[in-house]
Amino acid sequence: MTTLMPLAAQVAELLKTRRETIAVAESSAGGLISAALLAQPGASAYFLGGAVVYTYASRGVFLDVLPSAIEGIRPATEPYALLLARAARQRLSATWALGETGATGPAGNRYGDPAGYACLAVAGPLERAVTLETGSADRVENMRAFAAAALELLAATLAR
């Protein structure tokens, strides 16, 4: 968690300075993105909420994403990460949102992606999505890497 703190502090400062808010929909990172953002002093000024949408049921309950909304979109892809981010942003009326989906390991996911594979997205006034491949099967290290990459993507997008 300590490796995420400098990134989360950078994001927190940008959001507070701009008086903007963030929502998070994460899957394989397991809540680490939200935890890092909430660990920053003054988080209530910018953090509206986060959900670990690890299952279809949780995606529907927390983000109100119906099965028809993902028709033609394969999970663990950049379009799916964007869908999660957009849904979180809309659900919480946030300025920005992060979406994260992937395969932490030690095995790959049911869609054929290897362990260490993640798609990350930012939705807001600007949208960006990226794919990360760590090449590692270490579940905990991949969770940290996914969270760090999501925070880096958000920081870079906010800096534009």
Backbone as a chain_set.jsonl record, in Angstrom:
{"seq": "MTTLMPLAAQVAELLKTRRETIAVAESSAGGLISAALLAQPGASAYFLGGAVVYTYASRGVFLDVLPSAIEGIRPATEPYALLLARAARQRLSATWALGETGATGPAGNRYGDPAGYACLAVAGPLERAVTLETGSADRVENMRAFAAAALELLAATLAR", "coords": {"N": [[0.823, -1.193, 0.0], [1.994, 1.209, 0.675], [3.5, 1.942, -1.54], [1.634, 2.959, -3.249], [0.833, 5.332, -2.162], [2.259, 7.849, -2.8], [1.379, 8.289, -5.454], [-1.408, 8.404, -5.12], [-1.525, 10.638, -3.48], [-0.686, 12.641, -5.217], [-2.792, 12.616, -7.107], [-4.916, 13.238, -5.384], [-4.253, 15.856, -4.605], [-4.416, 17.218, -7.061], [-7.159, 16.849, -7.662], [-8.394, 18.116, -5.438], [-7.428, 20.756, -5.696], [-8.591, 21.469, -8.101], [-11.208, 21.242, -7.463], [-12.709, 18.952, -8.046], [-14.263, 15.702, -8.451], [-14.09, 12.123, -7.76], [-14.948, 8.786, -8.696], [-14.82, 5.25, -8.3], [-14.594, 2.151, -9.982], [-13.597, -0.864, -9.526], [-12.07, -4.045, -10.127], [-10.145, -6.442, -10.328], [-8.135, -5.189, -8.85], [-9.143, -5.103, -6.358], [-10.035, -3.173, -4.471], [-7.877, -1.66, -3.759], [-7.29, 0.706, -5.157], [-9.308, 2.504, -4.379], [-8.8, 2.462, -1.598], [-6.239, 3.63, -1.454], [-6.782, 6.223, -2.376], [-8.594, 7.051, -0.436], [-6.986, 7.086, 1.789], [-5.718, 9.468, 1.845], [-5.33, 12.7, 3.325], [-8.193, 14.74, 3.731], [-9.859, 13.439, 1.952], [-12.615, 13.367, 1.75], [-13.312, 15.58, 0.334], [-13.053, 15.02, -2.348], [-13.465, 12.274, -2.98], [-16.039, 10.294, -3.954], [-17.021, 7.702, -3.902], [-16.575, 4.12, -4.176], [-16.522, 0.927, -5.79], [-16.065, -2.555, -5.611], [-16.301, -4.429, -8.218], [-16.453, -7.336, -8.793], [-17.915, -9.43, -9.71], [-20.596, -10.429, -11.95], [-23.042, -10.001, -10.688], [-22.401, -8.063, -8.711], [-21.641, -5.937, -10.321], [-24.073, -5.261, -11.502], [-25.651, -4.57, -9.243], [-24.153, -2.544, -7.833], [-23.354, -0.718, -9.846], [-25.469, -0.534, -11.547], [-25.456, -1.642, -14.079], [-26.838, -3.2, -16.675], [-27.219, -6.502, -18.134], [-27.748, -6.173, -20.889], [-26.376, -3.864, -21.51], [-23.751, -4.583, -21.799], [-23.675, -6.112, -24.006], [-21.978, -7.473, -26.676], [-19.581, -6.514, -25.761], [-16.625, -7.628, -24.553], [-15.698, -8.717, -21.318], [-12.808, -7.607, -19.408], [-11.468, -5.915, -21.21], [-10.453, -2.887, -22.894], [-12.756, -1.377, -23.794], [-14.653, -2.418, -21.982], [-13.564, -1.657, -19.49], [-13.844, 1.095, -19.781], [-16.647, 1.218, -19.874], [-17.246, 0.46, -17.219], [-16.047, 2.627, -15.853], [-17.504, 4.798, -16.869], [-20.079, 4.125, -15.959], [-19.731, 4.211, -13.153], [-19.078, 6.891, -12.851], [-21.44, 8.151, -13.742], [-23.318, 7.04, -11.952], [-22.56, 8.098, -9.48], [-22.415, 10.761, -9.977], [-19.929, 11.998, -10.52], [-17.022, 13.99, -11.297], [-14.898, 12.696, -12.479], [-14.011, 9.262, -13.198], [-12.633, 6.057, -12.46], [-12.062, 2.958, -14.068], [-11.401, -0.473, -13.74], [-10.259, -3.654, -14.764], [-9.376, -7.104, -15.017], [-6.946, -9.797, -14.868], [-5.621, -11.134, -12.141], [-4.179, -13.362, -11.225], [-3.157, -16.501, -9.721], [-3.568, -17.749, -12.135], [-4.797, -17.235, -15.507], [-7.701, -15.432, -16.768], [-11.165, -16.391, -17.475], [-11.545, -15.577, -20.047], [-9.356, -15.933, -21.549], [-7.202, -14.297, -21.103], [-3.909, -13.729, -19.835], [-2.481, -14.155, -16.513], [-1.712, -11.154, -14.82], [-2.65, -9.345, -16.609], [-4.392, -6.416, -17.396], [-7.004, -4.009, -17.918], [-7.479, -0.581, -17.967], [-9.279, 2.403, -17.293], [-10.173, 5.847, -17.662], [-12.856, 7.977, -17.158], [-14.439, 10.979, -17.928], [-14.264, 14.526, -18.352], [-12.295, 14.124, -20.215], [-11.455, 11.069, -21.866], [-9.708, 8.046, -21.429], [-8.106, 4.954, -22.113], [-6.186, 2.112, -21.285], [-4.073, -0.773, -21.695], [-2.488, -3.085, -19.599], [0.22, -5.256, -19.091], [1.78, -7.267, -16.945], [3.301, -9.565, -16.949], [3.603, -11.275, -14.871], [2.672, -13.811, -12.502], [2.064, -13.384, -9.923], [-0.306, -12.798, -7.654], [-0.837, -10.803, -5.596], [1.147, -8.863, -6.125], [0.383, -8.155, -8.707], [-2.124, -7.018, -8.189], [-1.314, -4.703, -6.827], [0.209, -3.515, -8.873], [-1.773, -3.059, -10.824], [-3.417, -1.217, -9.471], [-1.594, 0.897, -9.098], [-1.022, 1.567, -11.766], [-3.545, 2.431, -12.589], [-3.901, 4.719, -10.989], [-1.745, 6.224, -11.954], [-2.572, 6.597, -14.611], [-4.861, 8.147, -14.179], [-3.707, 10.416, -12.933], [-2.066, 11.369, -15.033], [-4.029, 11.96, -16.924], [-5.489, 13.95, -15.607], [-3.541, 15.899, -15.519], [-3.439, 16.912, -18.045]], "CA": [[0.0, 0.0, 0.0], [2.833, 2.414, 0.761], [3.958, 2.341, -2.873], [0.533, 3.669, -3.902], [0.556, 6.6, -1.49], [2.676, 9.042, -3.542], [0.495, 8.472, -6.61], [-2.71, 8.838, -4.618], [-1.365, 12.011, -2.98], [-0.642, 13.505, -6.402], [-4.159, 12.679, -7.619], [-5.728, 13.962, -4.396], [-3.941, 17.282, -4.688], [-4.997, 17.727, -8.307], [-8.616, 16.896, -7.534], [-8.777, 19.154, -4.467], [-7.126, 22.066, -6.281], [-9.554, 21.726, -9.172], [-12.553, 21.065, -6.902], [-13.339, 17.898, -8.823], [-14.533, 14.487, -7.689], [-13.735, 10.847, -8.377], [-15.615, 7.536, -8.332], [-13.977, 4.131, -8.728], [-15.168, 0.821, -10.197], [-12.437, -1.731, -9.707], [-12.338, -5.469, -10.053], [-8.975, -7.217, -9.918], [-7.339, -4.455, -7.854], [-9.73, -5.503, -5.085], [-10.256, -2.082, -3.525], [-6.634, -0.931, -3.467], [-7.356, 2.059, -5.726], [-10.14, 3.281, -3.459], [-8.107, 2.575, -0.308], [-5.148, 4.601, -1.583], [-7.372, 7.56, -2.471], [-9.206, 7.374, 0.856], [-5.937, 7.247, 2.805], [-5.188, 10.831, 1.76], [-6.057, 13.685, 4.129], [-9.158, 15.535, 2.984], [-10.47, 12.619, 0.902], [-14.049, 13.638, 1.617], [-13.491, 16.693, -0.605], [-12.995, 14.564, -3.74], [-13.804, 10.867, -3.187], [-17.484, 10.087, -3.798], [-17.308, 6.307, -3.611], [-15.958, 3.112, -5.012], [-17.112, -0.402, -5.702], [-15.32, -3.679, -6.157], [-17.275, -5.116, -9.069], [-15.725, -8.557, -9.118], [-18.841, -10.393, -10.297], [-21.705, -9.85, -12.71], [-24.057, -9.535, -9.734], [-21.976, -6.806, -8.082], [-21.686, -4.897, -11.349], [-25.465, -4.856, -11.638], [-26.137, -3.934, -8.011], [-23.429, -1.319, -7.48], [-23.238, 0.233, -10.951], [-26.712, -0.55, -12.311], [-25.143, -2.016, -15.463], [-27.647, -4.351, -17.061], [-26.558, -7.371, -19.128], [-27.903, -5.634, -22.244], [-25.393, -2.792, -21.706], [-22.441, -5.129, -22.16], [-23.815, -6.933, -25.202], [-20.949, -7.193, -27.665], [-18.352, -6.043, -25.097], [-16.014, -8.696, -23.752], [-15.025, -8.257, -20.096], [-11.341, -7.551, -19.413], [-11.018, -5.182, -22.387], [-10.515, -1.436, -22.708], [-14.143, -0.898, -23.824], [-15.33, -2.815, -20.741], [-13.06, -0.774, -18.436], [-14.526, 2.385, -19.999], [-18.035, 1.051, -19.454], [-17.25, 0.513, -15.751], [-15.746, 3.997, -15.427], [-18.656, 5.654, -17.211], [-21.189, 3.781, -15.067], [-19.421, 4.751, -11.817], [-19.171, 8.356, -12.946], [-22.847, 8.509, -13.819], [-24.027, 6.598, -10.737], [-22.215, 8.968, -8.353], [-22.337, 12.147, -10.47], [-18.546, 12.429, -10.298], [-16.33, 14.638, -12.404], [-14.037, 11.67, -13.063], [-14.121, 7.907, -12.657], [-11.673, 5.039, -12.888], [-12.542, 1.598, -14.225], [-10.282, -1.427, -13.799], [-10.671, -5.043, -14.939], [-8.243, -7.892, -15.484], [-6.654, -11.122, -14.334], [-4.496, -10.963, -11.221], [-3.372, -14.572, -11.122], [-1.985, -16.983, -10.437], [-3.932, -18.2, -13.484], [-5.481, -16.229, -16.304], [-9.149, -15.397, -16.575], [-11.941, -17.272, -18.349], [-11.61, -15.014, -21.4], [-8.113, -16.259, -22.226], [-6.131, -13.351, -20.787], [-2.982, -14.291, -18.868], [-2.282, -13.457, -15.243], [-0.946, -9.926, -14.995], [-3.276, -8.569, -17.681], [-5.448, -5.52, -16.9], [-7.423, -2.858, -18.706], [-7.764, 0.54, -17.077], [-9.903, 3.502, -18.026], [-10.619, 7.068, -17.004], [-13.986, 8.628, -17.812], [-14.664, 12.328, -17.415], [-14.169, 15.469, -19.46], [-11.447, 13.399, -21.166], [-11.49, 9.634, -21.638], [-8.529, 7.305, -21.858], [-8.065, 3.554, -21.695], [-4.91, 1.462, -21.576], [-3.906, -2.173, -21.307], [-1.255, -3.355, -18.865], [0.603, -6.659, -18.962], [2.947, -7.319, -16.06], [4.087, -10.771, -17.191], [3.767, -11.958, -13.594], [1.532, -14.575, -11.995], [1.941, -13.065, -8.498], [-1.6, -12.146, -7.465], [-0.745, -9.58, -4.789], [1.937, -7.87, -6.866], [-0.44, -7.675, -9.818], [-3.125, -6.099, -7.628], [-0.615, -3.427, -6.599], [0.569, -2.939, -10.178], [-2.999, -2.565, -11.459], [-3.828, -0.002, -8.754], [-0.62, 1.95, -9.408], [-1.217, 1.986, -13.152], [-4.798, 3.194, -12.649], [-3.633, 6.044, -10.412], [-0.873, 6.926, -12.908], [-3.414, 6.999, -15.744], [-5.702, 9.257, -13.718], [-2.834, 11.593, -12.747], [-1.67, 11.864, -16.364], [-5.211, 12.543, -17.562], [-5.776, 15.201, -14.905], [-2.472, 16.869, -15.806], [-3.596, 17.418, -19.423]], "C": [[0.867, 1.257, 0.0], [3.337, 2.866, -0.602], [2.88, 3.113, -3.637], [0.328, 5.074, -3.356], [1.043, 7.84, -2.248], [1.796, 9.328, -4.769], [-0.872, 8.992, -6.171], [-2.638, 10.271, -4.094], [-1.351, 13.007, -4.14], [-2.051, 13.694, -6.977], [-5.037, 13.495, -6.679], [-5.493, 15.46, -4.487], [-4.541, 17.911, -5.942], [-6.515, 17.868, -8.191], [-9.072, 17.994, -6.577], [-8.562, 20.551, -5.041], [-8.166, 22.447, -7.325], [-11.01, 21.653, -8.709], [-13.368, 20.07, -7.732], [-13.444, 16.632, -7.983], [-14.206, 13.237, -8.494], [-14.622, 9.733, -7.827], [-14.768, 6.411, -8.912], [-14.815, 2.867, -8.885], [-13.989, -0.088, -10.513], [-12.832, -3.184, -9.522], [-11.116, -6.195, -9.488], [-8.084, -6.506, -8.908], [-7.929, -4.611, -6.457], [-9.947, -4.408, -4.06], [-9.019, -1.263, -3.22], [-6.653, 0.498, -4.013], [-8.136, 2.966, -4.778], [-9.426, 3.492, -2.124], [-6.999, 3.62, -0.365], [-5.689, 6.024, -1.652], [-7.983, 7.992, -1.144], [-8.184, 7.585, 1.963], [-5.368, 8.658, 2.832], [-6.004, 11.784, 2.635], [-7.0, 14.511, 3.252], [-9.869, 14.769, 1.889], [-11.949, 12.924, 0.707], [-14.331, 14.792, 0.662], [-13.579, 16.208, -2.049], [-13.477, 13.146, -3.979], [-15.288, 10.642, -2.908], [-17.848, 8.643, -3.484], [-16.616, 5.383, -4.574], [-16.637, 1.781, -4.792], [-16.139, -1.418, -6.274], [-16.345, -4.52, -6.905], [-16.616, -6.368, -9.648], [-16.61, -9.598, -9.805], [-19.906, -9.666, -11.12], [-22.756, -9.272, -11.765], [-23.657, -8.202, -9.114], [-21.983, -5.657, -9.087], [-23.109, -4.369, -11.498], [-25.973, -4.086, -10.429], [-25.462, -2.595, -7.765], [-23.414, -0.272, -8.587], [-24.495, 0.326, -11.815], [-26.444, -0.801, -13.798], [-25.898, -3.302, -15.771], [-26.898, -5.207, -18.077], [-26.651, -6.826, -20.551], [-26.872, -4.546, -22.546], [-24.025, -3.33, -22.119], [-22.516, -6.059, -23.37], [-22.767, -6.517, -26.234], [-19.645, -6.663, -27.074], [-17.818, -7.18, -24.237], [-15.423, -8.101, -22.485], [-13.502, -8.342, -20.243], [-10.81, -6.968, -20.719], [-11.092, -3.686, -22.078], [-11.95, -0.91, -22.816], [-14.923, -1.252, -22.55], [-14.862, -1.941, -19.569], [-13.692, 0.611, -18.55], [-15.985, 2.319, -19.581], [-18.144, 1.133, -17.934], [-17.025, 1.943, -15.261], [-16.924, 4.922, -15.701], [-19.834, 5.399, -16.272], [-20.951, 4.332, -13.662], [-19.561, 6.263, -11.806], [-20.632, 8.798, -12.94], [-23.571, 8.21, -12.513], [-23.784, 7.548, -9.574], [-22.104, 10.442, -8.741], [-20.962, 12.756, -10.2], [-18.005, 13.151, -11.526], [-15.557, 13.591, -13.205], [-14.381, 10.309, -12.475], [-13.026, 7.036, -13.245], [-12.397, 3.717, -13.027], [-11.347, 0.679, -14.382], [-10.849, -2.832, -13.898], [-9.475, -5.855, -15.424], [-8.156, -9.258, -14.857], [-5.421, -11.012, -13.442], [-3.607, -12.194, -11.125], [-3.762, -15.402, -9.918], [-2.287, -17.53, -11.834], [-4.581, -17.044, -14.235], [-6.975, -16.242, -16.027], [-9.859, -16.304, -17.589], [-12.031, -16.785, -19.791], [-10.317, -15.253, -22.183], [-6.971, -15.29, -21.975], [-5.222, -13.948, -19.72], [-2.988, -13.526, -17.548], [-1.405, -12.238, -15.503], [-1.477, -9.019, -16.089], [-4.393, -7.708, -17.083], [-5.762, -4.452, -17.93], [-7.915, -1.802, -17.733], [-8.351, 1.672, -17.891], [-10.233, 4.653, -17.093], [-11.771, 7.607, -17.833], [-14.197, 9.966, -17.13], [-14.675, 13.287, -18.58], [-13.247, 14.962, -20.579], [-11.596, 11.916, -20.862], [-10.222, 8.998, -22.197], [-8.646, 5.877, -21.36], [-6.731, 2.964, -22.124], [-4.959, 0.006, -21.139], [-2.536, -2.33, -20.676], [-1.013, -4.853, -18.848], [1.881, -6.721, -18.153], [3.852, -8.503, -16.36], [4.306, -11.603, -15.939], [2.502, -12.722, -13.226], [1.296, -14.304, -10.512], [0.688, -12.21, -8.267], [-1.501, -10.817, -6.733], [0.047, -8.496, -5.516], [1.155, -7.319, -8.057], [-1.525, -6.72, -9.324], [-2.5, -4.723, -7.399], [-0.278, -2.737, -7.917], [-0.649, -2.366, -10.886], [-3.445, -1.259, -10.803], [-2.888, 1.151, -9.086], [-0.821, 2.471, -10.828], [-2.5, 2.797, -13.309], [-4.6, 4.605, -12.1], [-2.726, 6.867, -11.321], [-1.674, 7.433, -14.108], [-4.287, 8.191, -15.353], [-4.867, 10.525, -13.558], [-2.439, 12.197, -14.087], [-2.849, 12.527, -17.072], [-5.571, 13.873, -16.914], [-4.775, 16.297, -15.234], [-2.609, 17.466, -17.2], [-4.346, 18.716, -19.456]], "O": [[0.505, 2.26, -0.614], [3.577, 4.057, -0.802], [3.193, 3.844, -4.576], [-0.283, 5.914, -4.015], [0.295, 8.814, -2.333], [1.51, 10.486, -5.074], [-1.422, 9.91, -6.78], [-3.59, 11.035, -4.25], [-1.938, 14.085, -4.048], [-2.447, 14.816, -7.295], [-5.81, 14.343, -7.124], [-6.442, 16.243, -4.448], [-5.104, 19.005, -5.888], [-7.082, 18.89, -8.578], [-10.023, 18.719, -6.868], [-9.414, 21.427, -4.89], [-8.571, 23.606, -7.42], [-11.928, 21.963, -9.468], [-14.529, 20.303, -8.068], [-12.801, 16.505, -6.941], [-14.065, 13.273, -9.716], [-14.996, 9.736, -6.654], [-14.075, 6.606, -9.91], [-15.644, 2.55, -8.031], [-13.456, -0.078, -11.623], [-13.809, -3.499, -8.843], [-11.072, -6.519, -8.301], [-7.346, -7.165, -8.176], [-7.27, -4.279, -5.471], [-10.035, -4.704, -2.868], [-9.099, -0.27, -2.497], [-6.091, 1.402, -3.395], [-7.68, 4.053, -4.422], [-9.451, 4.596, -1.581], [-6.836, 4.406, 0.568], [-5.118, 6.934, -1.052], [-7.9, 9.162, -0.77], [-8.498, 8.207, 2.978], [-4.618, 9.008, 3.744], [-7.23, 11.687, 2.682], [-6.629, 14.927, 2.155], [-10.431, 15.379, 0.979], [-12.476, 12.753, -0.392], [-15.469, 14.967, 0.225], [-14.126, 16.913, -2.896], [-13.873, 12.831, -5.101], [-15.742, 10.779, -1.772], [-18.879, 8.388, -2.863], [-16.138, 5.788, -5.634], [-17.245, 1.536, -3.751], [-15.478, -1.173, -7.283], [-17.151, -5.229, -6.301], [-16.277, -6.431, -10.83], [-16.103, -10.542, -10.413], [-20.088, -8.455, -10.999], [-23.294, -8.191, -12.007], [-24.488, -7.302, -9.002], [-22.301, -4.523, -8.729], [-23.318, -3.161, -11.607], [-26.647, -3.066, -10.574], [-26.145, -1.603, -7.511], [-23.457, 0.927, -8.308], [-24.576, 1.167, -12.71], [-27.119, -0.243, -14.662], [-25.623, -4.355, -15.195], [-26.04, -4.703, -18.802], [-25.721, -7.003, -21.339], [-26.53, -4.325, -23.708], [-23.23, -2.609, -22.722], [-21.534, -6.716, -23.716], [-22.685, -5.349, -26.614], [-18.701, -6.39, -27.815], [-18.483, -7.633, -23.306], [-14.721, -7.092, -22.549], [-12.987, -9.061, -21.1], [-9.826, -7.461, -21.271], [-11.727, -3.279, -21.105], [-12.341, -0.069, -22.006], [-15.758, -0.469, -22.096], [-15.678, -1.529, -18.744], [-14.036, 1.228, -17.541], [-16.504, 3.268, -18.994], [-19.036, 1.803, -17.414], [-17.725, 2.416, -14.365], [-17.293, 5.735, -14.854], [-20.506, 6.335, -15.84], [-21.873, 4.865, -13.045], [-20.1, 6.84, -10.862], [-21.006, 9.717, -12.211], [-24.347, 9.031, -12.025], [-24.683, 7.786, -8.767], [-21.737, 11.275, -7.912], [-20.851, 13.882, -9.715], [-18.475, 12.944, -12.645], [-15.561, 13.597, -14.435], [-14.965, 10.213, -11.395], [-12.56, 7.249, -14.365], [-13.251, 3.383, -12.206], [-10.387, 1.012, -15.078], [-11.807, -3.17, -13.202], [-8.643, -5.337, -16.17], [-9.147, -9.81, -14.379], [-4.309, -10.82, -13.933], [-2.394, -12.065, -10.96], [-4.647, -15.0, -9.163], [-1.371, -17.75, -12.627], [-4.874, -16.0, -13.652], [-7.452, -16.973, -15.158], [-9.218, -16.906, -18.451], [-12.534, -17.499, -20.658], [-10.193, -14.832, -23.333], [-5.895, -15.431, -22.556], [-5.703, -14.603, -18.795], [-3.447, -12.386, -17.483], [-0.474, -12.289, -16.306], [-0.831, -8.038, -16.457], [-5.242, -8.213, -16.348], [-4.902, -4.043, -18.71], [-8.665, -2.091, -16.801], [-7.971, 1.881, -19.043], [-10.527, 4.467, -15.913], [-11.682, 7.688, -19.059], [-14.14, 10.069, -15.905], [-15.057, 12.91, -19.688], [-13.407, 15.331, -21.742], [-11.839, 11.544, -19.714], [-9.738, 9.354, -23.271], [-9.223, 5.626, -20.302], [-6.214, 3.281, -23.196], [-5.787, -0.386, -20.316], [-1.548, -1.777, -21.159], [-1.937, -5.632, -18.616], [2.938, -6.284, -18.608], [5.046, -8.458, -16.06], [5.108, -12.537, -15.946], [1.396, -12.326, -13.596], [0.423, -14.924, -9.903], [0.646, -11.04, -8.646], [-2.028, -9.81, -7.204], [-0.353, -7.332, -5.514], [1.263, -6.134, -8.373], [-1.811, -5.717, -9.978], [-3.095, -3.701, -7.74], [-0.457, -1.527, -8.059], [-0.566, -1.295, -11.488], [-3.809, -0.307, -11.493], [-3.345, 2.269, -9.328], [-0.793, 3.679, -11.06], [-2.534, 3.752, -14.085], [-5.081, 5.575, -12.686], [-2.914, 8.077, -11.448], [-1.478, 8.56, -14.563], [-4.427, 9.138, -16.126], [-5.28, 11.596, -14.003], [-2.476, 13.416, -14.252], [-2.679, 13.544, -17.744], [-5.922, 14.824, -17.611], [-5.114, 17.48, -15.229], [-1.938, 18.452, -17.502], [-4.564, 19.276, -20.531]]}, "num_chains": 1, "name": "protein.A"}
